[in-house]
């Protein structure tokens, strides 16, 4: 069996590794260049951790993990509202959680599979034709090929999904926010794992990467879903956050490489069926939880593991159905959590800020953290049931 994976992010690379381990030939195509160094931080939680263990990569991820420690939430003037500690969260997860830069994750995964998997960079799809017996593909570099299956793991704005399932607008569920994230040099090292600042309809923060850089994350209420160019993006950020004090101000003072940075609406993707003939979707291309749920990467990794395991032991149609039937309940739950969290993460009023300042420290305290995690976190999947 030959499988083409559109997208070389966490979902696509994990699927390639899982297929390789089951003796299935995989080809990955990725529109970006090899070795991108920017991006944003992602989290490995219970299901992603389990997949990483099965791939033998957990120690490599640990070596590149961002430091866990105290986190401080401030208002836009710099006054501390409350604090919590990521080490407490890690204890609740029995140590099975970490944060890592997306670029470091992709570098580790690429090193793991590149000897066995053909990875084609700076490549996109020009045409895809499923004739029932296989899928003919034409690439942007002029090459053509035929595959047994094609999997779209090319993100929220999936090109493959648009070509084969329909335009983005048919699957888009905007949550009413925009976000931007990038890896920034910091003028003064962060003393905490995270320093966030909030105001009504705004949230900005820096995560300590541990190497003199920080992973930024800015989020604000905005109903507009149109795409913006680099100059417009910077103008929006400066208009929203430009007069905030350090560390927010220092992150915006330095140049931003928009080829490496993220800037988009916060929207979920809801596809009624994740497969169509010999083509299937995975990760953000199929369901996009948004970063608000904190489970996007781990859920995509679990989906990749389950999909590969099912393909190794069933005809593709049955495998696609089994993959979706097992994973969709988790996706539905985490999308609901994401929608619920949005209004708390970006407070809509001064009263909302005050409530958050009172309630969150309690919910994240030792007595209640397990209940909070059980309600808002992803339940562990029994991945062994689908071992190929």
C-alpha positions as CSV (number, residue, x, y, z in Angstrom):
1,X,0.0,0.0,0.0
2,X,1.2,3.5,-0.9
3,X,-0.1,6.4,1.1
4,X,0.4,10.1,0.4
5,X,0.2,12.4,3.4
6,X,-0.4,16.1,2.5
7,X,1.1,18.1,5.3
8,X,4.4,17.8,7.3
9,X,3.2,19.1,10.6
10,X,2.7,17.0,13.8
11,X,-0.3,15.1,12.5
12,X,1.3,14.2,9.1
13,X,4.7,13.3,10.5
14,X,3.2,11.1,13.3
15,X,1.1,9.3,10.7
16,X,4.1,8.7,8.5
17,X,6.0,7.2,11.5
18,X,3.1,5.0,12.5
19,X,2.6,3.8,8.9
20,X,6.3,3.0,8.6
21,X,6.2,0.9,11.8
22,X,3.4,-1.1,10.2
23,X,5.2,-1.7,6.9
24,X,3.1,0.7,4.9
25,X,4.9,3.0,2.5
26,X,4.3,6.7,3.2
27,X,5.2,9.8,1.2
28,X,4.9,13.2,2.9
29,X,4.5,16.5,1.0
30,X,5.0,19.8,2.7
31,X,4.6,23.3,1.3
32,X,7.2,24.9,3.6
33,X,11.0,24.6,3.4
34,X,12.9,22.1,5.5
35,X,14.1,23.2,8.8
36,X,11.7,26.0,9.8
37,X,12.8,27.4,13.1
38,X,9.9,29.7,14.2
39,X,6.4,28.8,15.0
40,X,4.8,28.4,18.4
41,X,4.6,26.1,21.4
42,X,2.5,22.9,21.4
43,X,1.7,20.6,24.3
44,X,2.0,16.8,24.7
45,X,-0.6,15.5,27.0
46,X,-1.9,12.0,27.9
47,X,-2.7,10.7,24.4
48,X,0.1,12.4,22.6
49,X,2.5,11.2,25.3
50,X,1.3,7.6,24.8
51,X,1.9,7.8,21.1
52,X,5.4,9.3,21.6
53,X,6.3,6.5,24.0
54,X,5.2,3.9,21.4
55,X,7.3,5.6,18.8
56,X,10.3,5.6,21.2
57,X,10.6,9.4,21.0
58,X,9.5,10.6,24.5
59,X,13.1,11.1,25.7
60,X,14.0,13.2,22.6
61,X,10.9,15.3,23.3
62,X,11.8,15.7,26.9
63,X,15.3,16.9,26.0
64,X,13.7,19.8,24.1
65,X,10.9,20.5,26.5
66,X,10.2,24.0,27.7
67,X,10.8,24.5,31.5
68,X,7.9,23.9,33.8
69,X,7.5,26.3,36.7
70,X,5.5,29.2,38.0
71,X,3.1,31.2,35.8
72,X,1.9,34.7,36.5
73,X,-1.2,36.5,35.1
74,X,-1.1,40.3,35.2
75,X,-3.4,43.0,34.1
76,X,-2.4,45.3,31.3
77,X,-0.7,47.7,33.7
78,X,1.6,45.0,35.0
79,X,-0.3,44.4,38.3
80,X,-0.3,40.7,39.3
81,X,-3.7,39.2,39.4
82,X,-2.9,35.6,40.3
83,X,-0.3,32.8,39.9
84,X,-0.2,29.1,39.5
85,X,2.4,26.4,38.8
86,X,2.8,24.1,35.8
87,X,4.6,21.6,38.0
88,X,1.4,21.1,39.9
89,X,-0.4,20.3,36.7
90,X,2.4,17.9,35.7
91,X,2.0,16.0,39.0
92,X,-1.7,15.6,38.4
93,X,-0.7,14.1,35.0
94,X,1.8,11.8,36.7
95,X,4.6,13.7,34.8
96,X,3.1,12.8,31.5
97,X,2.9,16.3,30.0
98,X,5.3,18.7,28.4
99,X,5.4,21.8,26.2
100,X,7.8,22.0,23.2
101,X,8.3,24.3,20.3
102,X,6.5,23.1,17.1
103,X,9.7,23.4,15.1
104,X,11.6,21.2,17.6
105,X,8.8,18.6,17.5
106,X,9.0,18.6,13.7
107,X,12.8,18.3,13.7
108,X,12.7,15.3,16.0
109,X,10.0,13.6,14.0
110,X,11.7,14.3,10.7
111,X,15.0,12.9,12.0
112,X,13.1,9.8,13.0
113,X,11.5,9.0,9.7
114,X,13.5,10.7,6.9
115,X,15.6,7.6,6.2
116,X,12.5,5.6,5.5
117,X,9.9,8.1,4.3
118,X,10.1,10.3,1.2
119,X,9.5,13.9,2.4
120,X,9.0,16.4,-0.4
121,X,9.4,20.0,0.7
122,X,8.2,23.2,-1.0
123,X,5.6,21.1,-2.7
124,X,1.8,21.5,-3.0
125,X,-1.0,19.6,-4.9
126,X,-2.1,20.7,-8.3
127,X,-4.7,18.0,-8.9
128,X,-6.1,15.0,-7.1
129,X,-8.3,12.3,-8.9
130,X,-9.8,9.4,-7.1
131,X,-10.9,6.8,-9.7
132,X,-12.1,4.2,-7.2
133,X,-9.0,2.0,-7.7
134,X,-6.4,4.6,-6.7
135,X,-5.6,8.3,-6.5
136,X,-3.7,10.1,-9.3
137,X,-1.9,13.2,-8.0
138,X,-0.1,16.0,-9.8
139,X,2.4,18.1,-7.7
140,X,3.4,21.7,-8.0
141,X,6.9,20.7,-9.3
142,X,5.3,19.0,-12.3
143,X,5.7,15.4,-11.1
144,X,2.8,13.0,-11.1
145,X,2.2,9.8,-9.1
146,X,-0.4,7.3,-8.1
147,X,-1.2,6.3,-4.6
148,X,-3.6,3.8,-2.9
149,X,-4.7,6.5,-0.4
150,X,-4.3,10.2,0.3
151,X,-4.5,11.7,3.8
152,X,-5.0,15.4,4.3
153,X,-3.0,16.5,7.3
154,X,-2.4,20.0,6.0
155,X,-4.1,22.0,8.6
156,X,-7.0,24.3,9.3
157,X,-6.9,25.8,5.8
158,X,-6.4,22.4,4.2
159,X,-5.8,22.6,0.4
160,X,-6.6,19.0,0.0
161,X,-9.9,19.4,1.8
162,X,-10.8,22.3,-0.4
163,X,-10.0,20.3,-3.5
164,X,-11.9,17.2,-2.6
165,X,-14.5,18.0,0.2
166,X,-15.4,21.6,-0.6
167,X,-14.4,25.1,0.3
168,X,-13.3,26.2,3.8
169,X,-16.5,28.2,4.4
170,X,-18.6,25.0,4.4
171,X,-16.7,23.6,7.5
172,X,-15.7,26.8,9.3
173,X,-17.0,27.6,12.8
174,X,-15.4,30.9,13.9
175,X,-15.2,31.5,17.6
176,X,-14.9,35.2,17.4
177,X,-11.2,35.7,18.0
178,X,-7.9,36.2,16.3
179,X,-4.6,35.0,17.5
180,X,-0.9,35.4,16.7
181,X,2.1,33.5,17.9
182,X,5.8,33.4,17.1
183,X,9.2,32.7,18.6
184,X,10.7,35.9,19.9
185,X,14.0,37.0,21.2
186,X,13.6,38.6,24.6
187,X,15.6,41.5,26.0
188,X,15.3,40.2,29.5
189,X,15.1,36.5,30.3
190,X,11.7,35.4,31.8
191,X,11.9,34.3,35.4
192,X,8.7,32.3,35.1
193,X,7.4,29.6,32.7
194,X,4.7,32.0,31.6
195,X,3.9,35.6,32.0
196,X,0.5,36.7,30.7
197,X,-1.3,40.0,30.6
198,X,-5.0,40.6,30.1
199,X,-7.5,43.3,29.5
200,X,-11.1,43.2,28.4
201,X,-11.3,41.3,25.0
202,X,-7.5,40.9,25.0
203,X,-4.9,38.4,26.2
204,X,-1.2,38.3,25.6
205,X,1.6,36.2,27.0
206,X,5.1,34.9,26.7
207,X,6.2,31.3,27.4
208,X,9.7,30.7,28.5
209,X,11.4,28.4,25.9
210,X,14.6,28.1,28.0
211,X,17.1,29.3,25.5
212,X,16.8,33.0,25.7
213,X,13.7,33.1,23.5
214,X,10.1,33.1,24.3
215,X,7.0,31.7,22.6
216,X,4.5,34.5,22.3
217,X,0.7,34.1,22.2
218,X,-1.6,37.0,21.6
219,X,-5.4,36.6,21.4
220,X,-8.2,39.2,21.0
221,X,-11.8,39.4,20.2
222,X,-12.5,40.0,16.5
223,X,-15.4,38.8,14.5
224,X,-13.6,39.4,11.1
225,X,-12.4,36.2,9.5
226,X,-10.6,37.8,6.5
227,X,-6.9,37.2,5.9
228,X,-4.4,40.0,6.5
229,X,-1.0,40.7,5.0
230,X,2.2,41.1,7.1
231,X,2.0,44.9,7.3
232,X,-1.6,44.7,8.3
233,X,-0.9,42.1,10.9
234,X,1.7,44.2,12.6
235,X,-0.5,47.2,12.5
236,X,-3.3,45.2,14.2
237,X,-1.0,43.9,16.9
238,X,0.4,47.4,17.6
239,X,-3.1,48.8,17.7
240,X,-4.2,46.2,20.2
241,X,-1.1,45.7,22.3
242,X,1.5,48.4,21.4
243,X,1.1,50.5,24.5
244,X,1.2,47.5,26.9
245,X,4.2,47.4,29.3
246,X,7.0,44.7,29.2
247,X,7.2,41.9,28.6
248,X,4.5,42.4,25.9
249,X,6.0,45.6,24.7
250,X,9.5,44.1,24.3
251,X,8.2,41.2,22.2
252,X,6.5,43.7,19.8
253,X,9.6,45.9,19.6
254,X,11.7,43.3,17.8
255,X,11.2,42.3,14.1
256,X,8.7,39.5,13.4
257,X,9.4,36.9,10.7
258,X,5.9,36.5,9.3
259,X,7.0,33.5,7.2
260,X,7.5,31.7,10.5
261,X,4.8,33.3,12.6
262,X,1.2,32.3,13.1
263,X,-1.6,34.9,12.5
264,X,-5.2,33.7,11.9
265,X,-8.7,33.5,13.2
266,X,-9.5,31.1,16.0
267,X,-12.0,28.8,14.3
268,X,-13.0,25.2,14.6
269,X,-13.4,22.9,11.6
270,X,-16.4,20.6,11.5
271,X,-16.4,18.0,8.7
272,X,-19.5,15.7,8.7
273,X,-17.5,12.8,7.5
274,X,-13.7,12.6,7.6
275,X,-13.3,10.4,4.6
276,X,-14.4,10.4,1.0
277,X,-13.5,7.4,-1.2
278,X,-9.8,6.9,-0.9
279,X,-9.1,10.3,0.7
280,X,-9.3,11.0,4.4
281,X,-8.6,13.9,6.7
282,X,-6.6,14.1,9.9
283,X,-5.9,16.7,12.6
284,X,-6.8,20.3,12.1
285,X,-7.9,19.5,8.5
286,X,-10.7,17.3,9.9
287,X,-11.6,18.9,13.2
288,X,-9.3,21.8,14.5
289,X,-9.9,22.0,18.2
290,X,-8.0,25.4,18.4
291,X,-5.3,26.1,20.9
292,X,-7.9,27.0,23.5
293,X,-8.5,23.3,24.2
294,X,-4.8,22.6,24.6
295,X,-5.2,19.2,23.1
296,X,-4.8,19.7,19.4
297,X,-1.4,18.1,18.9
298,X,-2.1,15.2,21.2
299,X,-5.5,14.4,19.6
300,X,-3.9,14.6,16.1
301,X,-1.2,12.1,17.2
302,X,-3.7,9.8,18.7
303,X,-5.7,10.0,15.5
304,X,-2.6,9.2,13.4
305,X,-1.9,6.2,15.6
306,X,-5.4,4.8,15.4
307,X,-5.7,5.5,11.6
308,X,-2.4,3.7,10.9
309,X,-3.3,0.7,13.1
310,X,-6.7,0.3,11.4
311,X,-5.2,0.6,7.9
312,X,-2.7,-2.2,8.8
313,X,-5.5,-4.7,9.5
314,X,-8.6,-3.7,7.6
315,X,-9.6,-2.6,4.1
316,X,-9.3,1.1,3.8
317,X,-13.1,1.8,3.9
318,X,-13.5,-0.1,7.1
319,X,-10.4,1.4,8.5
320,X,-11.5,5.0,7.8
321,X,-14.9,4.3,9.5
322,X,-13.3,2.7,12.5
323,X,-10.8,5.6,12.9
324,X,-13.6,8.1,12.8
325,X,-16.0,6.2,15.0
326,X,-13.4,5.9,17.8
327,X,-12.0,9.4,17.7
328,X,-15.1,11.6,16.9
329,X,-16.5,11.4,20.5
330,X,-13.3,12.8,21.9
331,X,-13.1,15.5,19.2
332,X,-16.7,16.5,19.9
333,X,-16.0,16.8,23.6
334,X,-12.8,18.8,23.2
335,X,-14.4,21.2,20.7
336,X,-17.1,21.9,23.3
337,X,-14.4,22.5,25.9
338,X,-12.6,24.9,23.5
339,X,-15.8,26.9,23.0
340,X,-16.4,27.0,26.8
341,X,-12.9,28.2,27.6
342,X,-12.8,31.0,25.0
343,X,-14.9,33.4,27.1
344,X,-12.7,32.8,30.1
345,X,-9.4,33.0,28.4
346,X,-10.2,36.3,26.8
347,X,-12.5,38.1,29.4
348,X,-15.4,40.1,28.0
349,X,-15.7,42.6,30.9
350,X,-13.9,43.9,33.9
351,X,-16.2,41.8,36.0
352,X,-15.1,38.8,34.0
353,X,-11.5,39.6,34.8
354,X,-12.3,39.9,38.5
355,X,-14.1,36.6,38.5
356,X,-11.3,34.9,36.6
357,X,-8.8,36.3,39.1
358,X,-10.8,34.8,42.0
359,X,-11.9,31.5,40.4
360,X,-8.8,30.3,38.4
361,X,-6.4,30.2,41.4
362,X,-8.9,28.0,43.2
363,X,-9.5,25.7,40.3
364,X,-5.8,25.3,39.8
365,X,-5.0,24.7,43.4
366,X,-3.9,21.3,44.7
367,X,-7.3,20.4,46.2
368,X,-9.3,21.0,43.0
369,X,-6.8,20.6,40.2
370,X,-7.7,16.9,39.6
371,X,-11.4,17.8,39.2
372,X,-10.5,20.7,36.9
373,X,-8.3,18.4,34.7
374,X,-11.0,15.7,34.6
375,X,-13.6,18.2,33.4
376,X,-11.5,20.1,30.9
377,X,-8.8,17.7,29.9
378,X,-8.9,14.9,27.3
379,X,-9.6,11.3,28.6
380,X,-7.0,8.7,27.9
381,X,-7.7,6.6,24.9
382,X,-6.9,2.8,25.0
383,X,-4.5,2.9,22.1
384,X,-3.5,-0.7,22.6
385,X,-6.9,-1.8,21.3
386,X,-5.8,-0.5,17.9
387,X,-2.2,-1.7,17.9
388,X,-1.4,-3.0,14.5
